[in-house]
Amino acid sequence: MAVPTYTISGFLGSGKTTVLLKMIEECEKNHRRLGVILNELGDVNIEKPLFKEQNVKELLNGCICCTIKEDLKSTLDEFIKEMHSNKLDLLFIEGTGVSNPLEVKRVLEDPIYAAHFDLISMISLIDSSTFLEYQSIFSSTADMRKLLEEQITSADIILLNKQDLAKEKVLNKSIKKIRGLVGESVPIFQTSHGNVPLSELFKRRNGHLPNSIHSDIREETNHSHHHHHHHSGLHAVKIDPGPTIKKHDLENWLSHLPKAVLRGKGVINLEGSEGLYSFQLASNTLIFEKIPHPAGMRPAIILIGDQLKETELLNSFNRLVKA
């Protein structure tokens, strides 16, 4: 019997990992055995320690939909081998914030893998506080706008997340824009912190999208994306933060990063505090959290953005934080 499989996509900082963790928690309550594939652009995954109890496989240093597509196939092959001795009840695949989920779907629908993995739903998240800005020709590139469109039009269910950070007028304009892309058949849930009835996330939705607009866009994307990837300028920069950091200095540096930086996250050792902390920078919001079980984690800072100038970022960090 094929393993029920879910993909979770969404642009940088939209809340994918938060939703994935909620789904995993629900599965564990019901004693379901899980497999998780996590994809990162850089060579380290800051969030991996959040998945200590699961069978997690990482795809690093590239995007699951292009440069490491073969790695995805190899990882699926590993799960298939493991199924002979360890039963797998569900599989989750979380792409990078710049991946096109349709390419993952193409792999899963290959007869070789369709016999083992049953794609139930493609879940896509949208950050309602930045969506319209990223859709504007004045504040984003054509590639970025196309990438967002691909993530939306591939979805079986859409979570318009972080509504607590957006005004009602912005939310209404966002919904109108999204409806223009996917039609009426794809459900859109307005959420904060990824809170949505879990039953909606686990429903079988793939293959039940009759809307012609949705189908036409998917078909067009299938033919065009194979030859051109819409995130060629987006990449990750890793910074070694050193043994300790003053929180104020880090906050000051992060608040003055260039607009080209679209997402930041890291694991750090704050001066004057015990243990390690994580930070998340998204939607112009910075959040610090103490890591309860930091065993095996090492300090690292990851910045993701468009055409990032690595040397300048390193120099500014050394000047403002390490000094």
C-alpha positions as a Markdown table, in Angstrom:
| # | Residue | x | y | z |
|---|---|---|---|---|
| 1 | Met | 0.0 | 0.0 | 0.0 |
| 2 | Ala | 1.4 | 3.4 | -1.0 |
| 3 | Val | 2.4 | 5.8 | 1.8 |
| 4 | Pro | 0.2 | 9.0 | 2.1 |
| 5 | Thr | 2.4 | 11.9 | 1.2 |
| 6 | Tyr | 2.1 | 15.6 | 1.7 |
| 7 | Thr | 4.1 | 18.5 | 0.3 |
| 8 | Ile | 4.5 | 21.8 | 2.1 |
| 9 | Ser | 5.6 | 24.8 | 0.1 |
| 10 | Gly | 5.6 | 28.6 | 0.4 |
| 11 | Phe | 7.9 | 31.5 | -0.1 |
| 12 | Leu | 10.6 | 32.4 | 2.4 |
| 13 | Gly | 9.3 | 33.0 | 5.9 |
| 14 | Ser | 5.7 | 32.1 | 5.2 |
| 15 | Gly | 5.5 | 29.6 | 8.1 |
| 16 | Lys | 6.0 | 26.2 | 6.5 |
| 17 | Thr | 7.9 | 24.6 | 9.3 |
| 18 | Thr | 5.4 | 25.8 | 11.9 |
| 19 | Val | 2.6 | 24.1 | 10.0 |
| 20 | Leu | 4.7 | 20.9 | 9.4 |
| 21 | Leu | 5.4 | 20.6 | 13.1 |
| 22 | Lys | 1.6 | 20.9 | 13.9 |
| 23 | Met | 0.9 | 18.1 | 11.5 |
| 24 | Ile | 3.6 | 16.0 | 12.9 |
| 25 | Glu | 2.4 | 16.5 | 16.5 |
| 26 | Glu | -1.1 | 15.4 | 15.5 |
| 27 | Cys | 0.4 | 12.2 | 13.8 |
| 28 | Glu | 2.4 | 11.4 | 16.9 |
| 29 | Lys | -0.7 | 11.6 | 19.1 |
| 30 | Asn | -2.1 | 8.8 | 16.9 |
| 31 | His | 1.2 | 6.8 | 16.9 |
| 32 | Arg | 1.8 | 7.2 | 13.2 |
| 33 | Arg | 5.3 | 6.5 | 12.0 |
| 34 | Leu | 6.6 | 9.4 | 9.9 |
| 35 | Gly | 9.2 | 10.2 | 7.3 |
| 36 | Val | 10.3 | 13.8 | 6.7 |
| 37 | Ile | 12.3 | 15.3 | 3.9 |
| 38 | Leu | 13.7 | 18.8 | 4.6 |
| 39 | Asn | 15.2 | 20.8 | 1.8 |
| 40 | Glu | 17.5 | 23.8 | 2.4 |
| 41 | Leu | 19.4 | 26.1 | 0.0 |
| 42 | Gly | 22.4 | 26.3 | 2.3 |
| 43 | Asp | 24.7 | 23.7 | 3.8 |
| 44 | Val | 23.1 | 23.7 | 7.2 |
| 45 | Asn | 19.5 | 23.3 | 8.3 |
| 46 | Ile | 18.8 | 25.4 | 11.4 |
| 47 | Glu | 15.4 | 23.8 | 12.0 |
| 48 | Lys | 16.6 | 20.1 | 11.9 |
| 49 | Pro | 16.8 | 19.8 | 15.7 |
| 50 | Leu | 13.1 | 20.5 | 15.9 |
| 51 | Phe | 12.5 | 17.1 | 14.3 |
| 52 | Lys | 14.6 | 14.9 | 16.6 |
| 53 | Glu | 12.0 | 12.1 | 17.1 |
| 54 | Gln | 11.3 | 11.7 | 13.3 |
| 55 | Asn | 13.0 | 9.8 | 10.5 |
| 56 | Val | 14.4 | 13.0 | 8.9 |
| 57 | Lys | 16.4 | 13.1 | 5.7 |
| 58 | Glu | 18.0 | 16.4 | 4.6 |
| 59 | Leu | 18.6 | 17.7 | 1.1 |
| 60 | Leu | 21.1 | 20.6 | 1.4 |
| 61 | Asn | 23.0 | 23.0 | -0.9 |
| 62 | Gly | 20.3 | 23.3 | -3.5 |
| 63 | Cys | 16.7 | 23.4 | -4.5 |
| 64 | Ile | 14.6 | 20.2 | -4.5 |
| 65 | Cys | 13.0 | 21.2 | -7.8 |
| 66 | Cys | 16.2 | 21.6 | -9.9 |
| 67 | Thr | 19.8 | 21.2 | -8.8 |
| 68 | Ile | 19.2 | 18.4 | -6.3 |
| 69 | Lys | 16.2 | 16.8 | -8.0 |
| 70 | Glu | 18.2 | 13.6 | -8.3 |
| 71 | Asp | 18.9 | 13.7 | -4.6 |
| 72 | Leu | 15.1 | 13.7 | -4.0 |
| 73 | Lys | 14.8 | 10.5 | -6.0 |
| 74 | Ser | 17.7 | 8.9 | -4.1 |
| 75 | Thr | 16.1 | 9.9 | -0.8 |
| 76 | Leu | 12.7 | 8.4 | -1.8 |
| 77 | Asp | 14.7 | 5.3 | -2.8 |
| 78 | Glu | 16.1 | 5.2 | 0.8 |
| 79 | Phe | 12.6 | 5.3 | 2.2 |
| 80 | Ile | 11.4 | 2.5 | -0.1 |
| 81 | Lys | 14.3 | 0.3 | 1.1 |
| 82 | Glu | 13.5 | 1.1 | 4.8 |
| 83 | Met | 9.8 | 0.2 | 4.3 |
| 84 | His | 10.8 | -3.5 | 4.1 |
| 85 | Ser | 11.8 | -3.5 | 7.8 |
| 86 | Asn | 10.2 | -0.3 | 9.2 |
| 87 | Lys | 6.6 | 0.5 | 8.2 |
| 88 | Leu | 6.0 | 4.2 | 7.2 |
| 89 | Asp | 2.6 | 5.6 | 7.8 |
| 90 | Leu | 3.1 | 9.1 | 6.3 |
| 91 | Leu | 5.7 | 11.1 | 4.4 |
| 92 | Phe | 6.1 | 14.9 | 4.6 |
| 93 | Ile | 8.2 | 16.9 | 2.0 |
| 94 | Glu | 9.1 | 20.5 | 2.8 |
| 95 | Gly | 10.7 | 22.4 | 0.0 |
| 96 | Thr | 12.9 | 25.5 | 0.2 |
| 97 | Gly | 11.1 | 28.8 | 0.2 |
| 98 | Val | 12.1 | 29.1 | -3.5 |
| 99 | Ser | 11.1 | 25.7 | -4.8 |
| 100 | Asn | 8.4 | 24.9 | -7.4 |
| 101 | Pro | 6.2 | 22.1 | -5.9 |
| 102 | Leu | 5.2 | 21.0 | -9.3 |
| 103 | Glu | 8.7 | 19.5 | -9.9 |
| 104 | Val | 8.3 | 17.5 | -6.7 |
| 105 | Lys | 4.9 | 16.3 | -7.9 |
| 106 | Arg | 6.4 | 15.2 | -11.2 |
| 107 | Val | 8.8 | 12.9 | -9.3 |
| 108 | Leu | 6.1 | 11.5 | -7.1 |
| 109 | Glu | 3.8 | 10.8 | -10.1 |
| 110 | Asp | 6.6 | 8.8 | -11.8 |
| 111 | Pro | 5.3 | 5.2 | -11.9 |
| 112 | Ile | 8.5 | 4.1 | -10.1 |
| 113 | Tyr | 7.5 | 6.3 | -7.0 |
| 114 | Ala | 3.7 | 6.4 | -7.4 |
| 115 | Ala | 3.6 | 2.7 | -6.5 |
| 116 | His | 5.1 | 3.6 | -3.1 |
| 117 | Phe | 4.0 | 7.2 | -2.4 |
| 118 | Asp | 0.4 | 8.4 | -2.7 |
| 119 | Leu | 0.3 | 12.3 | -3.0 |
| 120 | Ile | -2.6 | 13.3 | -0.9 |
| 121 | Ser | -2.3 | 17.1 | -0.9 |
| 122 | Met | 0.0 | 20.0 | -1.8 |
| 123 | Ile | -0.2 | 22.6 | 0.9 |
| 124 | Ser | 1.0 | 26.1 | 0.1 |
| 125 | Leu | 1.6 | 29.0 | 2.6 |
| 126 | Ile | 1.5 | 32.7 | 1.7 |
| 127 | Asp | 2.8 | 35.4 | 4.0 |
| 128 | Ser | -0.1 | 37.9 | 3.9 |
| 129 | Ser | 2.1 | 40.7 | 5.2 |
| 130 | Thr | 4.5 | 40.6 | 2.3 |
| 131 | Phe | 2.6 | 39.0 | -0.5 |
| 132 | Leu | 1.4 | 42.2 | -2.3 |
| 133 | Glu | 4.9 | 43.7 | -1.9 |
| 134 | Tyr | 6.5 | 40.7 | -3.6 |
| 135 | Gln | 3.9 | 40.9 | -6.3 |
| 136 | Ser | 4.7 | 44.5 | -7.1 |
| 137 | Ile | 6.9 | 45.2 | -10.1 |
| 138 | Phe | 8.5 | 48.1 | -8.1 |
| 139 | Ser | 9.7 | 45.9 | -5.2 |
| 140 | Ser | 10.4 | 42.5 | -6.7 |
| 141 | Thr | 11.9 | 40.8 | -9.8 |
| 142 | Ala | 10.0 | 39.1 | -12.5 |
| 143 | Asp | 11.5 | 35.8 | -11.4 |
| 144 | Met | 10.3 | 36.2 | -7.9 |
| 145 | Arg | 6.8 | 37.1 | -9.0 |
| 146 | Lys | 6.8 | 34.0 | -11.3 |
| 147 | Leu | 8.0 | 31.8 | -8.5 |
| 148 | Leu | 5.3 | 32.9 | -6.1 |
| 149 | Glu | 2.7 | 32.3 | -8.8 |
| 150 | Glu | 4.0 | 28.8 | -9.3 |
| 151 | Gln | 3.8 | 28.0 | -5.6 |
| 152 | Ile | 0.2 | 29.3 | -5.5 |
| 153 | Thr | -1.1 | 27.6 | -8.7 |
| 154 | Ser | 0.3 | 24.2 | -7.7 |
| 155 | Ala | -1.5 | 24.2 | -4.4 |
| 156 | Asp | -4.5 | 22.0 | -3.4 |
| 157 | Ile | -5.0 | 24.1 | -0.3 |
| 158 | Ile | -3.7 | 27.6 | 0.5 |
| 159 | Leu | -3.0 | 29.1 | 3.9 |
| 160 | Leu | -2.9 | 32.9 | 3.8 |
| 161 | Asn | -0.8 | 33.0 | 6.9 |
| 162 | Lys | 0.3 | 35.8 | 9.3 |
| 163 | Gln | -3.0 | 37.7 | 8.9 |
| 164 | Asp | -2.2 | 39.2 | 12.3 |
| 165 | Leu | 0.5 | 41.2 | 10.6 |
| 166 | Ala | -1.7 | 42.5 | 7.7 |
| 167 | Lys | -4.5 | 45.0 | 7.6 |
| 168 | Glu | -8.0 | 43.9 | 6.4 |
| 169 | Lys | -7.6 | 45.9 | 3.2 |
| 170 | Val | -4.4 | 44.1 | 2.4 |
| 171 | Leu | -5.9 | 40.7 | 3.2 |
| 172 | Asn | -8.9 | 41.4 | 0.9 |
| 173 | Lys | -6.6 | 42.5 | -2.0 |
| 174 | Ser | -4.4 | 39.4 | -1.5 |
| 175 | Ile | -7.4 | 37.0 | -1.6 |
| 176 | Lys | -8.7 | 38.7 | -4.8 |
| 177 | Lys | -5.2 | 38.3 | -6.4 |
| 178 | Ile | -4.9 | 34.7 | -5.3 |
| 179 | Arg | -8.5 | 33.9 | -6.5 |
| 180 | Gly | -7.5 | 35.3 | -9.9 |
| 181 | Leu | -4.7 | 32.7 | -10.1 |
| 182 | Val | -6.5 | 29.6 | -8.8 |
| 183 | Gly | -10.2 | 30.2 | -9.3 |
| 184 | Glu | -12.8 | 29.2 | -6.8 |
| 185 | Ser | -12.1 | 25.5 | -6.4 |
| 186 | Val | -8.9 | 25.8 | -4.2 |
| 187 | Pro | -9.8 | 26.5 | -0.5 |
| 188 | Ile | -8.0 | 29.5 | 1.1 |
| 189 | Phe | -7.8 | 29.7 | 4.9 |
| 190 | Gln | -6.8 | 32.9 | 6.6 |
| 191 | Thr | -4.5 | 32.0 | 9.4 |
| 192 | Ser | -2.1 | 33.3 | 12.1 |
| 193 | His | 0.8 | 31.1 | 13.2 |
| 194 | Gly | -0.4 | 28.4 | 10.9 |
| 195 | Asn | -3.5 | 27.7 | 13.0 |
| 196 | Val | -6.1 | 25.9 | 10.9 |
| 197 | Pro | -8.3 | 22.9 | 11.6 |
| 198 | Leu | -5.9 | 20.0 | 11.2 |
| 199 | Ser | -8.6 | 17.9 | 9.6 |
| 200 | Glu | -8.4 | 20.4 | 6.7 |
| 201 | Leu | -4.7 | 19.9 | 6.3 |
| 202 | Phe | -5.0 | 16.1 | 6.2 |
| 203 | Lys | -7.8 | 15.9 | 3.7 |
| 204 | Arg | -7.2 | 14.2 | 0.3 |
| 205 | Arg | -7.2 | 17.0 | -2.2 |
| 206 | Asn | -4.8 | 16.2 | -5.0 |
| 207 | Gly | -6.5 | 15.3 | -8.2 |
| 208 | His | -9.8 | 16.9 | -7.4 |
| 209 | Leu | -9.3 | 20.3 | -8.9 |
| 210 | Pro | -11.7 | 20.8 | -11.9 |
| 211 | Asn | -11.1 | 24.5 | -12.3 |
| 212 | Ser | -10.0 | 25.1 | -15.8 |
| 213 | Ile | -7.9 | 28.2 | -15.0 |
| 214 | His | -6.0 | 26.2 | -12.4 |
| 215 | Ser | -5.4 | 23.3 | -14.8 |
| 216 | Asp | -4.3 | 25.6 | -17.6 |
| 217 | Ile | -1.7 | 27.4 | -15.4 |
| 218 | Arg | -0.4 | 24.0 | -14.2 |
| 219 | Glu | 0.0 | 22.8 | -17.7 |
| 220 | Glu | 1.8 | 25.9 | -18.8 |
| 221 | Thr | 4.1 | 25.7 | -15.8 |
| 222 | Asn | 4.9 | 22.1 | -16.5 |
| 223 | His | 6.2 | 22.9 | -19.9 |
| 224 | Ser | 8.1 | 26.1 | -19.1 |
| 225 | His | 9.7 | 25.5 | -15.7 |
| 226 | His | 11.7 | 22.6 | -16.9 |
| 227 | His | 13.9 | 25.0 | -18.9 |
| 228 | His | 14.0 | 28.0 | -16.6 |
| 229 | His | 14.1 | 28.2 | -12.8 |
| 230 | His | 12.7 | 31.4 | -11.3 |
| 231 | His | 15.1 | 31.7 | -8.4 |
| 232 | Ser | 18.4 | 31.9 | -10.1 |
| 233 | Gly | 19.5 | 35.0 | -8.0 |
| 234 | Leu | 18.2 | 33.7 | -4.7 |
| 235 | His | 20.8 | 31.9 | -2.5 |
| 236 | Ala | 21.9 | 31.5 | 1.1 |
| 237 | Val | 24.8 | 33.0 | 2.9 |
| 238 | Lys | 26.2 | 31.3 | 6.0 |
| 239 | Ile | 27.9 | 33.3 | 8.7 |
| 240 | Asp | 29.9 | 32.0 | 11.7 |
| 241 | Pro | 28.7 | 34.1 | 14.7 |
| 242 | Gly | 31.6 | 33.1 | 16.9 |
| 243 | Pro | 31.3 | 31.9 | 20.6 |
| 244 | Thr | 29.0 | 34.6 | 21.9 |
| 245 | Ile | 27.0 | 37.6 | 20.6 |
| 246 | Lys | 25.5 | 40.7 | 22.4 |
| 247 | Lys | 21.8 | 40.6 | 21.7 |
| 248 | His | 21.6 | 44.3 | 21.1 |
| 249 | Asp | 24.4 | 44.3 | 18.6 |
| 250 | Leu | 22.8 | 41.4 | 16.7 |
| 251 | Glu | 19.4 | 43.2 | 16.7 |
| 252 | Asn | 21.0 | 46.3 | 15.4 |
| 253 | Trp | 22.8 | 44.5 | 12.6 |
| 254 | Leu | 19.7 | 42.6 | 11.5 |
| 255 | Ser | 17.6 | 45.8 | 11.5 |
| 256 | His | 20.0 | 47.4 | 9.0 |
| 257 | Leu | 20.4 | 44.5 | 6.6 |
| 258 | Pro | 19.9 | 45.4 | 2.9 |
| 259 | Lys | 16.4 | 44.9 | 1.4 |
| 260 | Ala | 17.9 | 42.1 | -0.7 |
| 261 | Val | 17.9 | 39.9 | 2.4 |
| 262 | Leu | 14.4 | 38.3 | 2.5 |
| 263 | Arg | 14.9 | 35.8 | 5.3 |
| 264 | Gly | 17.2 | 35.3 | 8.2 |
| 265 | Lys | 17.5 | 32.6 | 10.9 |
| 266 | Gly | 20.2 | 31.3 | 13.2 |
| 267 | Val | 21.4 | 29.5 | 16.3 |
| 268 | Ile | 23.4 | 31.7 | 18.6 |
| 269 | Asn | 25.0 | 32.0 | 22.0 |
| 270 | Leu | 23.9 | 35.2 | 23.6 |
| 271 | Glu | 26.3 | 37.0 | 25.9 |
| 272 | Gly | 25.2 | 36.8 | 29.5 |
| 273 | Ser | 22.7 | 33.9 | 28.9 |
| 274 | Glu | 23.1 | 30.2 | 29.3 |
| 275 | Gly | 22.4 | 27.8 | 26.5 |
| 276 | Leu | 21.7 | 28.4 | 22.8 |
| 277 | Tyr | 19.0 | 30.6 | 21.3 |
| 278 | Ser | 17.4 | 30.5 | 17.9 |
| 279 | Phe | 16.2 | 33.6 | 16.0 |
| 280 | Gln | 13.8 | 34.0 | 13.1 |
| 281 | Leu | 13.7 | 37.1 | 10.9 |
| 282 | Ala | 10.8 | 37.2 | 8.5 |
| 283 | Ser | 8.0 | 39.7 | 7.6 |
| 284 | Asn | 10.1 | 42.5 | 9.3 |
| 285 | Thr | 9.7 | 40.6 | 12.6 |
| 286 | Leu | 12.5 | 39.3 | 14.7 |
| 287 | Ile | 11.8 | 36.5 | 17.2 |
| 288 | Phe | 14.3 | 35.0 | 19.7 |
| 289 | Glu | 13.6 | 31.7 | 21.5 |
| 290 | Lys | 15.7 | 29.6 | 23.9 |
| 291 | Ile | 16.4 | 26.2 | 22.5 |
| 292 | Pro | 15.3 | 23.6 | 25.1 |
| 293 | His | 17.4 | 20.7 | 23.9 |
| 294 | Pro | 20.5 | 22.2 | 22.1 |
| 295 | Ala | 22.6 | 19.0 | 22.1 |
| 296 | Gly | 24.5 | 18.6 | 18.8 |
| 297 | Met | 23.6 | 22.1 | 17.6 |
| 298 | Arg | 26.3 | 24.6 | 16.6 |
| 299 | Pro | 26.0 | 28.4 | 16.3 |
| 300 | Ala | 25.3 | 29.5 | 12.7 |
| 301 | Ile | 23.5 | 32.4 | 11.0 |
| 302 | Ile | 21.8 | 31.9 | 7.6 |
| 303 | Leu | 20.6 | 34.8 | 5.4 |
| 304 | Ile | 18.6 | 34.1 | 2.2 |
| 305 | Gly | 17.9 | 36.7 | -0.4 |
| 306 | Asp | 18.2 | 38.0 | -4.0 |
| 307 | Gln | 21.7 | 38.6 | -5.4 |
| 308 | Leu | 23.3 | 38.8 | -1.9 |
| 309 | Lys | 26.7 | 40.4 | -1.7 |
| 310 | Glu | 28.4 | 37.9 | 0.7 |
| 311 | Thr | 31.6 | 39.9 | 1.3 |
| 312 | Glu | 29.6 | 43.0 | 2.3 |
| 313 | Leu | 27.4 | 41.0 | 4.7 |
| 314 | Leu | 30.4 | 39.4 | 6.3 |
| 315 | Asn | 32.2 | 42.7 | 6.7 |
| 316 | Ser | 29.2 | 44.4 | 8.2 |
| 317 | Phe | 28.7 | 41.5 | 10.7 |
| 318 | Asn | 32.3 | 41.6 | 11.7 |
| 319 | Arg | 32.2 | 45.4 | 12.1 |
| 320 | Leu | 28.9 | 45.7 | 14.0 |
| 321 | Val | 28.6 | 42.4 | 15.9 |
| 322 | Lys | 32.0 | 40.8 | 16.3 |
| 323 | Ala | 33.8 | 44.0 | 17.0 |
